[in-house]
Amino acid sequence: MKYVNLGSTGLRVSRVCLGMMSYGNNSERPWVLDEDAAEPIVRAAADAGINFYDTADTYSGGASEVATGRILGKLFSRDEVVVATKVYMPMGKAENMGGLSRKHILSAIDASLKRLDMDHVDLYQIHRWDYRTPIEETMGALHDVVRAGKARYIGASSMHAWQFAKAQHTADALGWTRFVSMQNHYNLVYREEEREMIPQCIDQGVGVIPWSPLARGFLAGNRTRDGERRTVRAGSDPFGDTLYKIDADFDVADRCAEVAEGRGVPPAQVALAWLLHRPGVTAPIVGATKPGHLEDALAAEQLALSDEEMNRLEEPYVPHPVLGHL
């Protein structure tokens, strides 16, 4: 396993991040594994050298954070592992139990730490942009979380590039903590981040840690043009259905499968390897509910693609509207 700095920080992370959304309970998503089923996969990731694990308070209603803390606690001492979680999504029905207000952020970090059974997280991320809260309030609260020692760094997730620039400018102008990472929607099927967000991140020294690097299994072949759903997730993922559905998306998936066949490897390995070759990308966040999913991610980290293969993979792409933001 290779390790790189997260953006311009000194934090060293593995080039593959294991996404913990797949673990907790299946109350919201039928494909999510419980803690006992998840532990062997996470243990294999740790044994392979993955030191970077990403969760969120909203995953399985908090159960993902509980599972993450328990499993990682068995495998690592606290200083050996990089743990990331997120805040924004509603954690209850009351008016102030979501968003990025000072009230919710300061409550949410304490609740996350309790579930994780940790005294700090390494990376605390805003899960989306909050249109109802002034960015000064959000950045001030996040700065206080860092100053209190409850998070070492802060990061952001899907938003417009102008919003990210506004947040960073606010932090700079007031002497507060800046975002060091961007967890954005980026894969072979959705490349709109290459227009503004990724160039901005490269220019500003921000690490890029894409979510859905396999397009929620689409690039691994979990759906077909005629509507066949080949996995439990593909058959129970309405959000994924809104993201990947046009003919050109299937053209990209077909091309990925062609390149993979020429290499004698699964399409998932090629799709992940492509992302790892892209400028600015630090570590894709990979979900794994079967040992083979993890094996593909580990193999992709070692798979070198030629310029010709990269060009072939990119050739069928067509522009998309913004997808994945709330």
Secondary structure, DSSP 8 states (H G I E B T S, - for coil): --EEESTTSS-EEESSEEEGGGEE-SSS-TT-EEHHHHHHHHHHHHHTT--EEE--TTGGGGHHHHHHHHHHHHH--GGG-EEEEEE-S-SSSSTTSSSS-HHHHHHHHHHHHHHHT-S-EEEEEESS--TTS-HHHHHHHHHHHHHTTSEEEEEEES--HHHHHHHHHHHHHHT---EEEEE-B-SSS--GGGTTHHHHHHHHT-EE--B-TTTTTGGGT-B-TT--B-STTGGG-HHHHHHS-SHHHHHHHHHHHHHHHHHTS-HHHHHHHHHHHSTTB---EE--SSHHHHHHHHHHHH----HHHHHHHHTT-------S--
